Amino acid sequence: MHFTKPILLYDGACGMCRGGVGWLQKKVPSGAVDFLSTAEEQVSTRFPDLTTGNNSRQMYFINPDGQIFGGARAIAQMLLLSPTFKVFGLFLDFPLVRPFAAVGYRILAFVRQRKSRSCNLHSLFLLCFIFLFSSPLFAQEDSVTVAEEQHKVAPVSFQLESDIFSRYVWYGLASSDGPVWQPSASLSGYNFNFTAWGNFVLDNEPNQGTFNEVDLILGYQNHFQKWGYALSVEGDLFPNGTPKSLDFSTATLKTNIRVTHPAGPVLLFADFVGLFVSVAGGFYGDVGVEWQPKLVKNLSLDTYLLFGGGDEKFNRTHLADEGTRPNLIEYALSLPWTPNEKWTFTPTFHLTHLLLEPVQAARPRQTQVWGGLKTIYIF
């Protein structure tokens, strides 16, 4: 094989793959990589060892020197070529992160082979099972899990958080074209908490330099035996609506319920969201599994996989008029670092895929890759 620039091999017959590759094409310099679809006969003939059998289940990044990276490492190599997302490429290719990224990639590969548009609840539970039992393969004896920490009641505290993300994504839907700043302030005590949160537009798009969403949240959390639960009422306001941004909506009131239960080294969770005012009577829910082992002193890993779905009203308003059905797969990976009891810094990476096409022309992408840095200070 003789070529002068890297090649990315992908399955052009897969809608999820095409969406992901389309996003990657926009993030790397034009002409830096040749994108070749294995659906084309000449490509399969040129790379027979990578386009047949089990090898055809993942994408490949091939350097001109012949070095080949497959699966999650192929994505990492692509991100390393992006001026904006290079840090995420370094994160995904970090030796401690590679095994978890590989698990996430294998799960997504399974999803697309099951033809995601016909995905049903049985396949969703099967995916949860796969992730649940693959996670302990990398567990350490001194792991500190979410399940061990969830029942601890903190004293009264005040917390400030400052998050910078490459974009704002809400239930898999793009709510911004580019970077956002999301600050928040929380007061917690006696199992209650009150949080004020905002979304500040940094990118050159409508509402740049202003807050276009402010949320006020009152919550309560507790536990019963091994079951954890959190209840909250949230009011969402959308100032500066002229011109309207991707995030614009009418004022919304919603209730949130989260239920958790430990299962070995991982935590199973389910979220139930009832929407009022903007989508009166709309409902969204998800189920997932989270694992948070301690890697080294002050550094842990937090990874989760969830599957979400909406009722007829939610799907008709935001996605497609296909009744009540699953509509979202999300995988997240982050590395919380706590140098002392006051500060926490968390680089985070998210991959979401919608099983339904967005109804709004401004939100055409079904696959979103995004991430950023979360900074927390506790007084």
N, C-alpha and C positions, 0 to 999 in steps of 0.2 A: 504494500500500500504506500502510495506516494501522494502527499498533499501538503500544502503550505500553511494551513490554519486549522484550528480545532474543528471537529465535526460532532454534532449532537444527533444521535440516532433516536428516533421516537416512533411510536405506533400511530401513524396518521389515520388509522381507522377508528381510533378511540377518541370520543368527544372530550373526556376529561384530560387526556394527554394533549390534544390540540389546544385546549384552553390554557393549560399550564405552559406549553411551549410558546403560545402567542404572547403570554405575559413576559416570559423570559426574553423573547426577541426585542421587546420594547425597552428592556432594562440594560442590555449590553450594547456597546458601541456598534453602529451599523457596519456590517461586513466583517465583524470580528470572528464570527462562527458560521459554519455552513450547517444549516438545518436540513436533515435528510429523513424523509418518511419511509419507514420499512414497508408501507403499503405499496410502494412503487417497486416493480419487478427488478429494475436495474440495481436498486439499492440492496435488495435481498440477495441478488447474485454477487454483488461486490463484497458484502459482509455476511457470508452464509453462516459462520459460527455464532454470530450475535443475533440472528434473526430467526432462528429455528429452535424448537423445543423449549426448555425452561428458560433459556437465555433471552427469549423474545418477550419475557414478562416484565422487563424493565428498560428504561432508557439508558443510553451510553454516551459518555463524553470521551472522545478519542483525541489525544494530543498528536501533533505532527511527528513526535518522536516515537509514536506507537504505544504510549502508555494509555491504558483503558480504565475508566472509572464507571461503575455501574450503579444504578439506583439512586439512593440519597446522596452518594458521593458525586454522582454526575451533576445533580442539582447544585451541590456545594461548589463545584468547579465553575459552573455557569455564573453563580452569584459572585464569585471571586473576580470575574471580569467586569462586574457592574460597579461603576463609581459610587453609586448610591447604596448598594446592598452588599458591598464587599465584606462588611463586618459580619453579616449574617452567614456569608460563605465560610468565613473563618470559624464562626460559632458552630455551624453544622459539621465542619471537618475537624473539630477539636476531638482528640482521641477519646476523651471521656464521654462525648456526646454521640459519636458515631454509632454505637450499638443501638441506642434509642431511636436515632433517626432512621436506622435501617429497619427497625420494627415498624415504625410509622409508615415507611415507604411500602413495606410488604403488605400492610393492612390496606393501604390505598390501592395497591396493585390487585389485591383480592376483590375490592369493591368494584373496580372497573371491569374485571373479568366476569363479575356477576351481573354486568349491565346495569349500571346505577339507576337508570330511569325506571327499571322494573323492580327495584330493591323493595323487599317487604320486611315485616317485623322479624320473621324467622332468620333472615340473613343478618339483620342488625344484631340480634342476640348472639348469633354465631360469631360475629366480629368482636363483640364484647368478650366472649369466651376466649378467643384467640389472644386478644391483648392482655386479658387478665392472667393467663398462664404463661405468656411469653415474658412478662415483666419480671417475675421472680428469677429468671435465668441470670439476670444481671445484679441481683440483690446482694447486699453485703450484710454480714452478721450484725454490724453496728448501725444498721439503717434506722433512721428516725422517720416514721411515717406520719402522714396527715392524721391517720386514725388515732395515733398516740397523743396528738396535740389538740384534737378538736374539742375535748371536754374540759380543757383548762379554762377557768374563768379569770380574765384579766381584771386588774383593778381599774379605777377610773383613769382614763388616759385621753390625751389629745394627739392627733396624728395629722401631719401634712404629707401629701403625696404629689409628686410632679412626674407625669408620664409624657414621654415623647414617642409618638408612633409614626411609622411611614405612611399610614392612612388610617381612617376611622372605618371600621367594619362592624356592622350591626346585624347579628344573626345571618352572617354570610353575605349581606348586602353592602356594597360600597356606599359609605356616607360621606366620603370626601375623595377628591382626585389625588391628593398628596398629603404631606405631613401635617400633623395636628399636635397641639399641646393640650393635655387633659389634666388639669390640677384638681385637687380635692382636699377637703378638710373634714375630719371625722372626730366626734366626741363619743367615747364609749365608756360604759360603766354599768355594773349590775345587770349584765346580759342585754342591755339596750344600747343602741347606737344611732347617732344622727349624722348624716353625711351630706355635704353640699359638693356637687361635682359639675365641672364645666368642660365644654369642648371649644378650643380656640383655634381658628383656622390660620395656618401658617403658609399654605400654598397659594399660588396665584390663581384664585378661583373666587366665586361669589362669597362675600363676607370675610375676605382676607383681613387679618388684623383685628377681628372682633370675635366675641363669643356668639355662636349660633345655636348653642344648646346649653341649658342649665337644669340639672336634676337635683331635687331635694328628696332624701330618702330617710325614712324612719324605720328602724328594724329591731328585731328581738331574736335572740338565739339561745338555745338550751339543749339539753339532751335527756333521753329517757333510756336507761340501761345503756345498750350499745348504739342506740339510734340517736343521731344528731338531727336537729331541725332548726331552720331559720325562716322567720316570717318578716316581710317588709311591705310597706306601702310607699309608692314612688310617684312623684309628680314631675313631669318633664315639660319644660318651657322652651320655646324656640324664638328668641328675640332676633332682631336684625333680619327679618324675612324678605327684605327687598334689596337686591334681587334674591330669589329663592336659591338655596344651595341644595346639594344632594341630600343633606340631612334634614331639610325643612319638613315639618309636619305641624298639625294643629296641637295645641296643648293636650297632653296625655296623662291619664291617671292609670296606674296599674298596680297589681298586687303580685308579690313574688313569694314562692314557697320552695325551700330546698330541703331535701331529706337525704341523710347520709348514713352509711353503715360500713364498718370495716370488714374486709374479707382478706385475711392473711396480711400480706404486706401492702395491700392497696386499699383504696377507699372507693366504694360504689356510691354514686350520687344520682339524684333525679331532681330536676327543676320544673316548676309549674308556674306559668305566667298568665295572669288574666288581664286583658287590655280593656280599657274603658275610654269613652269620649271619642278618640280618633278612630279606633276600630272597635266600636261598641260590641261587647260580647265576644271579641276575638280571643283565641287561646293559643299559647305556644308552650311546648314542653320538650325536655330532652332527658336522656339517660346517658351515663358515662362512667368511666373508671379513671381514677387518678392515682399516681404513685409519686411519692416524695421521699426518696432516700437521702441520707446524709452522705456526701462524697468524701469530703475532708473537713477539717475544722473550719467552721463558719461558712461553709459552702455546701449547698444541697442542690438536688435536681428535682424539678417539678414537671411532670409530663402527664397529659390527660388526653383521652379520646372520647368524644361525645357524638351522639346521634340525635338530631332534633326533628321536630315535626310540628305543623300547625293545623288548626281546624280550617273549615271551609272559608270562614271570613278572613282569617289571617292570610291564607294562601291566595285568595282571590285579590286581596288588596295589594300584596307585595310581590307575589310570584305568578301563579297561574291558577285558573279556575278549574282545579282538579280535585276538589273536595278535601277531606281530611286525610293527610298522608305524610310520611316522612319527607323532609325537604333539605336536611343539612347534615353534613359530616364535617367535624372540626378536629384537628390534631394540634396540640400546642406543646411547646418545649421551652423551658426557662431554667436559668441558673441563679437562684437567690443567693446573694452574698451578704452576710451580716458581719461587718468588721467589729462592731460593738453593739451594745443593747439599744442604741439610739438610731443607727442608720441601717438601711437595707437597700442594696442596689441589685436590680434584676433585669438582665437582658432577656428578651423573650422573642419567640418565633411562633407564628401561627400559619396554618394552612387550612382553608375552608373550601368546601365544594358544595354547591347547591344542586339538588337533584331535580329542581324545576327551574325553568328559565325566568329571570326577572321580567315583570310586565313593563317596567319603565325603561324607555330607550336609553336613558342616561346611565342605567345600571346593567349593561349587557353581559358582563363577565360572570360566569358561574363559578370560576375558580379564583380565589384571592390568596395571595401570599403577602404577609405583612408582619411587622414586628417593631421593636423599639426598646427603650430603656425606662424602667420604672424606678423611681427614687422615693424612699419613705423615711421620714424623720418622726420619731415618737418623743413627745415631751414628757 
